[in-house]
Amino acid sequence: MTTTLDALINSLEGIETITDSTQVAKLSQDYHTFSPVLVPKLEGKVGDIVVRPANEAEVLKVAAACAKHRVPVTMRGAGTGNYGQCVPLHGGVILDMTRMQEIPWVKPGVARVETGVKLAALDKKTREIGWEIRMAPSTYRTATIGGFIAGGSGGIGSIQYGLLGDRGNILALRVVTVEDQPRAIELRGDDVQKVNHAWGINGIITEVEIPLGPAYPWAEVIVTFDEFMTAAKFGQALGNADGMIKKLISVFASQIPQYFHALQEYIPEGTHPVFLIIAESSLEFLPGLVQQYGGQITYEKPAEESAKGTHLAEFSWNHTTLLARSVDTGITYLQSMFPADKSLQLVEQMYHHFGDEVMMHLEFFRVNGVVVPGALQLVRYTTEERLNEIIRYHEEHGVSIANPHTYIIEDGGRKVIDPEQLKFKEIVDSYGLMNPGKSKVLQFKIQN
């Protein structure tokens, strides 16, 4: 392998490579440490070298070298994922895409960017012409657009625009194949699903074209409630108010604000807060809805102060887990989807059944045109067996779990891999070199 790597490195003259073992190990990791189940399974899994291409021509050169020498290649953005998506199971090349930060163009309603552009940087650019990205994870300050598409599914903004994989939320992807003669392929329209949320197993994303949304002046609000289910019902009612423009509706059980040190003065002890990001034009209608559900507005930050101080978005989605674990590393999490026809009924059942063991955290988003709550519950971890019991109880009662304690695509949220993605992989990765080992149905096919 050493001889092979030397030959590969020699063929990449002019392209930045990193061989220092400490740096390589660091760039072989993501936030799978959120899962006490994944930590031992992925321990010691590191790449052999890191390569940082600056443009698509260099990506093509790396792809050709990996194919020639049969070296696995694992794509990496900023490494903010949580399931080990960018952890290499079979060593080889870590392809760090963060140098590719060009923004070829931004037009009203659409932008074209390279894969390593950070979401916050893109948002800043698009706001110059009155538009913004439709959705982003809570790690938007550091996450790259390519990593979000390869490993993410939704986030802040999904209450308005649905999930990343919904038709129309990705317009085009440009991907490089790993073959003897690598190609750059443009996928448009529904064809983007051949690569979307596939963890880099079937194409190296080099450019992305996404639709934009109008850049509203966004206000941030905290509303508190004495009862958790009242807070949840308020969140559902606000989500259903289609005339009110929202970006975030996060609901937290009263045990969770102890981890929000910067906001504790706005959350009376024992209350259940709801964090909102809402267009200022819709604020006029908020007090009436709050009063209807017996809540209290304890914090308001107008849009003109949006660049100052604390941002509620960075307490939402999986940043909630990050903040909790910064205080107590014995906490892990789940990702749950509640069926639309009885979502709040099941939320209430799970909330009361598990009590303090599973602390309820809801994020409202739009699925097939319907607003539903998903959950990123904080779990007080004891054993893997108990964690699996918690998962089974949810599933037996109709709650779908996107399991964050596995690095296998089929065992996570999808349950099965998209057949179109499998067909596409056969075309673009004939040697099975792209992020091998992350799918049950794909065998490690490196040929000696």
TIKEMAR-550075 format. One line per field, with one value per residue (C-alpha): x, y, z; residue number from 1. Coordinates in nm, 4 decimals. Example, Ala and Ser with C-alpha at 12.3 -4.5 7.8 and 13.67 -1.06 7.14 Angstrom:
TIKEMAR-550075
u: (1.2300	1.3670) .
v: (-0.4500	-0.1060) .
w: (0.7800	0.7140) .
nr: (1	2) .
***
This chain:
TIKEMAR-550075
u: (0.0000	0.2891	0.4283	0.0832	0.0370	0.3798	0.2891	-0.0463	0.1110	0.3708	0.0918	-0.0752	0.2061	0.0735	-0.2298	-0.2240	-0.1744	-0.1433	0.0417	0.0977	-0.0700	-0.2226	-0.3817	-0.4985	-0.6611	-0.8364	-0.9707	-1.0933	-1.3529	-1.6928	-1.9417	-2.0265	-1.9036	-2.2628	-2.3303	-2.1783	-2.2645	-2.0627	-1.7544	-1.6143	-1.7202	-1.5319	-1.2361	-0.9095	-1.0745	-0.8566	-0.7426	-0.3873	-0.3594	-0.5719	-0.5966	-0.7375	-0.8232	-0.8678	-1.0859	-1.2668	-0.9621	-0.7725	-1.0661	-1.0570	-0.6857	-0.7371	-1.0225	-0.8052	-0.5205	-0.7501	-0.8974	-0.5560	-0.4128	-0.7429	-0.7277	-1.0545	-1.1634	-1.3897	-1.5316	-1.5362	-1.6830	-1.6486	-1.7097	-2.0184	-2.2180	-2.3175	-2.3179	-1.9630	-2.0516	-1.7043	-1.5124	-1.3149	-1.3693	-1.0906	-0.8281	-0.7149	-0.7677	-0.9694	-1.0842	-1.1267	-1.3414	-1.3207	-1.0825	-1.3460	-1.5194	-1.6035	-1.9527	-1.9846	-2.3084	-2.6072	-2.9316	-3.2775	-3.4096	-3.1112	-2.7383	-2.4542	-2.1689	-1.8743	-1.9109	-1.6855	-1.8728	-1.9902	-2.3644	-2.3288	-2.0969	-2.3419	-2.6297	-2.4346	-2.3698	-2.7291	-2.8663	-2.6846	-2.9571	-3.2464	-3.2465	-3.1321	-3.0728	-3.3945	-3.2700	-2.9599	-2.8469	-2.7739	-2.4047	-2.4570	-2.1625	-1.9150	-2.1027	-2.0390	-2.3109	-2.1712	-2.1593	-2.5131	-2.6475	-2.4474	-2.5298	-2.8090	-3.1842	-3.3314	-3.3086	-3.3711	-3.6138	-3.7748	-4.0914	-4.1396	-3.9764	-3.9844	-3.6856	-3.3724	-3.4738	-3.8147	-3.8612	-3.7311	-3.4975	-3.1905	-3.1803	-2.8569	-2.5468	-2.2190	-2.0331	-1.7039	-1.6860	-1.4098	-1.3133	-1.0045	-1.1106	-1.3123	-1.5955	-1.7764	-2.1512	-2.4264	-2.7437	-3.0523	-3.4101	-3.5158	-3.1829	-3.0169	-3.1730	-2.9179	-2.6605	-2.8589	-2.8111	-2.5971	-2.3005	-2.0593	-2.0814	-2.1724	-2.0207	-1.7829	-1.9963	-1.8052	-2.0828	-2.4349	-2.7241	-2.9960	-3.3119	-3.3267	-3.6059	-3.6891	-3.4688	-3.7199	-3.6252	-3.6277	-3.7159	-3.6290	-3.8762	-3.8925	-4.2346	-4.2678	-4.5492	-4.6338	-4.7251	-4.5201	-4.8136	-4.9537	-4.6204	-4.6340	-4.9904	-4.8902	-4.6025	-4.8398	-5.0893	-4.8208	-4.6856	-5.0357	-5.0786	-4.9767	-5.0102	-4.7380	-4.3848	-4.1632	-3.8078	-3.7919	-4.0305	-3.8401	-4.0109	-3.8178	-3.9211	-3.8371	-3.5323	-3.3440	-3.3003	-3.0461	-2.8035	-2.8836	-2.6669	-2.6818	-3.0634	-3.1562	-3.2618	-3.5416	-3.6715	-3.8310	-3.7409	-3.9824	-4.1303	-4.1238	-3.9824	-4.0581	-3.7907	-3.9145	-3.7600	-4.0420	-4.0716	-4.1226	-4.4277	-4.5924	-4.5096	-4.8346	-5.0287	-4.8078	-4.9315	-5.2897	-5.1827	-4.9587	-5.2458	-5.4783	-5.2477	-5.1648	-4.8002	-4.5706	-4.3302	-4.0063	-3.7582	-3.7724	-3.4863	-3.5774	-3.4317	-3.2195	-3.0237	-2.9919	-2.6140	-2.5672	-2.5308	-2.7016	-2.8750	-3.1648	-3.0854	-2.7702	-2.9750	-3.2001	-3.1896	-2.8761	-2.7031	-2.9323	-2.7520	-2.4131	-2.4899	-2.6267	-2.3233	-2.0889	-2.2295	-2.3032	-2.1313	-2.3662	-2.6367	-2.7033	-3.0016	-3.2635	-3.4250	-3.7969	-4.0724	-4.4355	-4.7154	-4.9229	-5.2598	-5.1743	-4.8495	-4.9273	-5.1028	-4.7853	-4.5655	-4.7659	-4.7455	-4.3669	-4.3236	-4.5072	-4.3828	-4.0100	-4.0055	-3.6568	-3.4856	-3.5860	-3.6148	-3.8495	-3.7201	-3.9437	-3.8664	-4.1603	-4.1172	-4.3221	-4.3652	-4.5717	-4.7351	-4.8297	-4.6604	-4.5507	-4.3263	-4.0061	-3.8050	-3.4378	-3.4876	-3.2042	-3.1492	-2.9769	-2.7634	-2.7116	-2.6562	-2.6906	-2.9569	-3.1671	-3.1205	-3.2507	-3.5486	-3.6324	-3.6073	-3.8278	-4.0952	-4.1178	-4.1344	-4.3914	-4.6196	-4.5860	-4.3016	-4.0363	-3.6767	-3.3929	-3.1311	-2.8273	-2.6357	-2.5352	-2.3019	-2.4965	-2.7293	-3.0044	-3.0031	-3.0476	-3.3421	-3.3869	-3.4208	-3.3538	-3.1156	-3.2647	-3.2428	-3.1645	-2.8649	-2.7446	-2.7757	-2.5907	-2.3118	-2.2524	-2.1995	-1.9754	-1.7804	-1.7046	-1.4272	-1.6352	-1.3848	-1.6156	-1.6720	-1.6833	-1.8569	-2.1420	-2.4137	-2.5250	-2.5909	-2.2630	-1.9604	-1.6068	-1.4955	-1.1387	-0.9471	-0.5841) .
v: (0.0000	0.2355	0.1865	0.2473	0.5682	0.6948	0.6402	0.8105	1.1113	1.1440	1.1570	1.4480	1.6994	2.0534	1.9468	2.0071	1.6861	1.6229	1.3215	1.4298	1.1539	1.3906	1.6101	1.3105	1.1586	1.4874	1.5191	1.1582	1.2360	1.4002	1.4393	1.0696	1.1126	1.2198	0.8444	0.6184	0.3279	0.4600	0.5651	0.2116	0.0975	0.3791	0.3953	0.3973	0.4457	0.6999	0.7787	0.7449	1.0906	1.4025	1.5696	1.9228	2.0041	2.3688	2.3155	2.0534	1.9859	1.8782	1.6635	1.4827	1.4239	1.2791	1.0588	0.9204	0.8469	0.6684	0.4571	0.3704	0.2628	0.1214	0.3487	0.4246	0.7873	0.9390	1.2867	1.5450	1.8912	2.0586	1.7333	1.8554	1.5373	1.3063	0.9494	0.8839	0.9636	1.1016	0.8545	0.6215	0.2561	0.1343	0.4084	0.5647	0.9250	1.1792	1.4239	1.7535	1.9818	2.2967	2.4830	2.4907	2.8115	2.9909	3.1307	3.1423	3.3395	3.4494	3.5544	3.6388	3.3092	3.0870	3.0454	2.8370	2.7545	2.5236	2.2433	2.3853	2.7134	2.7596	2.8090	3.1284	3.2779	3.1914	3.3414	3.6636	3.6818	3.6116	3.8675	4.1370	4.1031	4.0379	3.6566	3.3869	3.0123	2.8233	2.5983	2.5164	2.2985	2.4580	2.4299	2.6720	2.8914	2.6107	2.3539	2.3394	2.3191	1.9921	1.8288	1.9439	1.7869	1.4651	1.4112	1.6446	1.6428	1.9723	2.2293	2.5961	2.7008	2.3572	2.4837	2.6967	2.4951	2.1301	1.8985	1.9147	1.6092	1.7512	1.8185	2.1656	2.2218	2.1175	2.2311	2.0758	1.8893	1.8507	1.5356	1.3714	0.9956	0.7625	0.5668	0.5051	0.8133	1.0225	1.2394	1.5466	1.4861	1.7464	1.6187	1.8397	1.8193	1.4886	1.3322	1.5098	1.2439	0.9955	1.1714	1.3629	1.2321	0.9413	1.0116	1.0452	0.6832	0.7635	1.0906	1.3669	1.6820	1.9763	2.2301	2.2865	2.4913	2.5714	2.7817	3.0757	3.2300	3.5958	3.7422	3.8554	4.0669	3.7937	3.8524	3.6071	3.5313	3.3048	3.2054	3.0010	2.7740	2.6018	2.2730	2.0953	1.9798	2.3323	2.4467	2.1679	2.2586	2.6237	2.5202	2.3178	2.6054	2.8512	2.6047	2.5671	2.9443	2.9591	3.3371	3.3825	3.3474	3.1324	3.0048	2.8133	2.6604	2.4691	2.3311	2.2150	2.0236	2.2059	1.9854	2.1172	2.4939	2.4152	2.3640	2.7048	2.9162	3.2307	3.2297	3.1107	3.4565	3.4484	3.1023	3.0809	2.7596	2.4767	2.6305	2.4847	2.7300	2.7654	2.9339	3.1175	3.2882	3.4741	3.7429	4.0851	4.1347	3.8426	3.9585	4.1499	3.8236	3.6465	3.7938	3.6860	3.3275	3.3261	3.4511	3.1874	2.9140	3.0856	3.1491	3.4367	3.6176	3.6508	3.7524	3.9475	4.0400	4.2598	4.1941	4.5097	4.3493	4.0089	4.0383	4.1034	3.8641	3.5286	3.3564	3.1249	2.9108	2.7944	2.6425	2.4477	2.1220	1.9259	2.2231	2.1389	1.8055	1.9729	2.2173	1.9445	1.7234	2.0120	1.9884	1.6143	1.3703	1.0962	1.2447	1.1197	1.1683	1.0235	1.1497	1.0804	1.1471	1.1460	1.0520	1.3543	1.2018	1.1554	1.3405	1.5353	1.2352	1.0307	1.3189	1.3290	0.9510	0.9479	1.2545	1.0954	0.7386	0.8168	1.1201	1.2495	0.9609	1.0941	1.4743	1.5954	1.8416	1.9120	2.0809	2.1590	2.1234	2.0720	1.7242	1.6834	2.0184	1.9299	2.0735	1.7981	1.7788	1.5836	1.5206	1.5285	1.3935	1.4071	1.0623	0.9842	0.6955	0.3855	0.0883	0.0077	-0.2481	0.0144	0.2560	-0.0104	-0.0699	0.3002	0.2906	-0.0210	0.1324	0.4315	0.2192	-0.0207	0.2768	0.4220	0.6694	0.6442	0.6591	0.7840	0.6020	0.8247	0.5360	0.3630	0.4481	0.2212	0.4133	0.1505	0.1248	0.4983	0.6994	0.5411	0.1720	0.0879	0.2493	0.4194	0.1776	0.4720	0.5541	0.1954	0.2050	0.5348	0.4027	0.1112	0.3673	0.6136	0.3926	0.0638	-0.0228	0.0562	0.3094	0.5888	0.5814	0.1997	0.0084	0.2526	0.0413	-0.3178	-0.3936	-0.2543	-0.4708	-0.3438	-0.4058	-0.2846	-0.5095	-0.5898) .
w: (0.0000	0.0782	-0.2720	-0.4196	-0.2182	-0.3203	-0.6848	-0.6351	-0.4624	-0.7358	-0.9947	-0.8118	-0.8456	-0.8057	-0.5996	-0.2239	-0.0283	0.3441	0.4803	0.8419	1.0442	1.3019	1.0344	0.8325	1.1406	1.2220	0.8692	0.8755	1.1442	1.1780	1.4642	1.4860	1.8429	1.9198	1.9116	2.1781	1.9475	1.6529	1.8493	1.9057	1.5580	1.3858	1.6208	1.4305	1.0924	0.9146	0.5658	0.4397	0.2836	0.2403	-0.0989	-0.1371	-0.4976	-0.5908	-0.8997	-1.1043	-1.3237	-1.0125	-0.8994	-1.2339	-1.1896	-0.8392	-0.9605	-1.2409	-0.9989	-0.7533	-1.0321	-1.1737	-0.8388	-0.6998	-0.3951	-0.2130	-0.2003	0.0642	0.0023	0.2787	0.3239	0.6637	0.8526	1.0398	0.9734	1.2569	1.1219	1.0084	0.6470	0.5785	0.7958	0.5652	0.6452	0.4170	0.4343	0.1093	0.0016	0.1970	-0.0705	0.1146	-0.1051	0.1076	-0.1265	-0.4013	-0.2941	-0.6175	-0.6760	-1.0574	-1.0467	-0.8439	-1.0110	-0.8756	-0.7411	-0.8238	-0.7530	-0.8961	-0.6585	-0.6134	-0.3649	-0.0917	-0.0479	0.3094	0.3457	0.5487	0.2865	0.0118	0.2098	0.2538	-0.1215	-0.2264	0.0202	-0.1748	-0.4388	-0.1978	-0.1946	0.0488	0.0636	0.1318	0.4106	0.6087	0.8986	1.2344	1.1395	0.8491	0.9525	0.8831	0.6695	0.2952	0.0315	-0.1074	0.2342	0.3108	-0.0076	0.0286	0.3952	0.5050	0.4650	0.5868	0.8600	0.9268	0.6528	0.6073	0.7757	0.4644	0.1848	0.2887	0.2814	0.0707	-0.1312	-0.2262	-0.5953	-0.6807	-0.3848	-0.5854	-0.9485	-1.0718	-0.9568	-1.1404	-1.0402	-1.1295	-1.1823	-1.0614	-1.3728	-1.5820	-1.7787	-1.5280	-1.6577	-1.5284	-1.5548	-1.5188	-1.3513	-1.3741	-1.2531	-1.1007	-1.2000	-0.9049	-0.6807	-0.8175	-0.5984	-0.3362	0.0209	-0.1001	0.1290	-0.1624	-0.2745	-0.6342	-0.7476	-0.6411	-0.6311	-0.7782	-0.8458	-0.7205	-0.8562	-0.6040	-0.5941	-0.3563	-0.1511	-0.0873	0.1869	0.4468	0.7479	1.0133	1.3781	1.6554	1.9339	2.2407	2.3729	2.6931	2.8134	3.1393	2.9685	2.7035	2.4923	2.4871	2.3473	2.0869	1.9875	1.9553	1.7274	1.5111	1.4910	1.3887	1.1341	0.9888	0.9567	0.5918	0.5747	0.8352	0.6996	0.9229	0.9152	1.2427	1.4975	1.7671	2.0786	2.3845	2.6953	3.0171	3.0919	2.7862	2.8505	3.1244	2.8348	2.6806	2.9088	2.6945	2.6966	3.0455	3.1644	2.9045	2.9991	3.3445	3.5243	3.4592	3.1434	2.7927	2.5361	2.1672	1.9550	1.6471	1.3481	1.1777	0.9110	1.0666	0.8460	1.0273	1.3808	1.4173	1.4206	1.6746	2.0074	1.9396	1.8718	2.1785	2.3923	2.2485	2.3812	2.7100	2.6324	2.7185	2.4865	2.6843	2.4134	2.0879	1.8593	1.5615	1.2184	1.2324	1.5177	1.3488	1.3150	1.6856	1.9764	2.0081	1.7154	1.7977	1.4929	1.6694	1.9508	1.7147	1.5184	1.6108	1.7706	2.0621	2.0942	2.0597	2.3420	2.5690	2.5113	2.5882	2.9427	2.9664	2.7308	2.8534	2.6323	2.2815	2.0527	1.8189	1.4994	1.4727	1.2235	1.3397	1.0972	1.0007	1.0941	1.4634	1.5149	1.8317	1.9844	1.9447	2.0611	2.3828	2.4256	2.3864	2.6067	2.8994	2.8436	2.8593	3.0866	3.1670	2.9890	2.6462	2.6525	2.3806	2.1213	1.8220	1.4915	1.2641	0.8893	0.5754	0.4240	0.1062	0.1769	0.5357	0.8451	1.0835	1.3891	1.3733	1.6852	1.7755	2.1257	2.3760	2.5244	2.8539	2.7305	2.9417	2.7092	2.3410	2.4310	2.6071	2.3177	2.0787	2.3090	2.2907	1.9115	1.8902	2.1131	1.8826	1.5689	1.7154	1.7772	1.4292	1.4805	1.2095	1.3357	1.1157	1.3196	1.3837	1.5410	1.2178	0.9295	0.6898	0.4575	0.4642	0.8446	0.8859	0.7600	0.4195	0.5156	0.1498	-0.0945	-0.4007	-0.6988	-0.9274	-0.7095	-0.7386	-1.1177	-1.1299	-0.9082	-1.1461	-1.4214	-1.2368	-0.9931	-1.1639	-0.9158	-0.6071	-0.4758	-0.3569	0.0203	0.0286	0.3073	0.3700	0.2054	0.2688	-0.0953	-0.2246	-0.1769	-0.1435	-0.5009	-0.5106	-0.7456	-0.6782) .
nr: (1	2	3	4	5	6	7	8	9	10	11	12	13	14	15	16	17	18	19	20	21	22	23	24	25	26	27	28	29	30	31	32	33	34	35	36	37	38	39	40	41	42	43	44	45	46	47	48	49	50	51	52	53	54	55	56	57	58	59	60	61	62	63	64	65	66	67	68	69	70	71	72	73	74	75	76	77	78	79	80	81	82	83	84	85	86	87	88	89	90	91	92	93	94	95	96	97	98	99	100	101	102	103	104	105	106	107	108	109	110	111	112	113	114	115	116	117	118	119	120	121	122	123	124	125	126	127	128	129	130	131	132	133	134	135	136	137	138	139	140	141	142	143	144	145	146	147	148	149	150	151	152	153	154	155	156	157	158	159	160	161	162	163	164	165	166	167	168	169	170	171	172	173	174	175	176	177	178	179	180	181	182	183	184	185	186	187	188	189	190	191	192	193	194	195	196	197	198	199	200	201	202	203	204	205	206	207	208	209	210	211	212	213	214	215	216	217	218	219	220	221	222	223	224	225	226	227	228	229	230	231	232	233	234	235	236	237	238	239	240	241	242	243	244	245	246	247	248	249	250	251	252	253	254	255	256	257	258	259	260	261	262	263	264	265	266	267	268	269	270	271	272	273	274	275	276	277	278	279	280	281	282	283	284	285	286	287	288	289	290	291	292	293	294	295	296	297	298	299	300	301	302	303	304	305	306	307	308	309	310	311	312	313	314	315	316	317	318	319	320	321	322	323	324	325	326	327	328	329	330	331	332	333	334	335	336	337	338	339	340	341	342	343	344	345	346	347	348	349	350	351	352	353	354	355	356	357	358	359	360	361	362	363	364	365	366	367	368	369	370	371	372	373	374	375	376	377	378	379	380	381	382	383	384	385	386	387	388	389	390	391	392	393	394	395	396	397	398	399	400	401	402	403	404	405	406	407	408	409	410	411	412	413	414	415	416	417	418	419	420	421	422	423	424	425	426	427	428	429	430	431	432	433	434	435	436	437	438	439	440	441	442	443	444	445	446	447	448) .
***
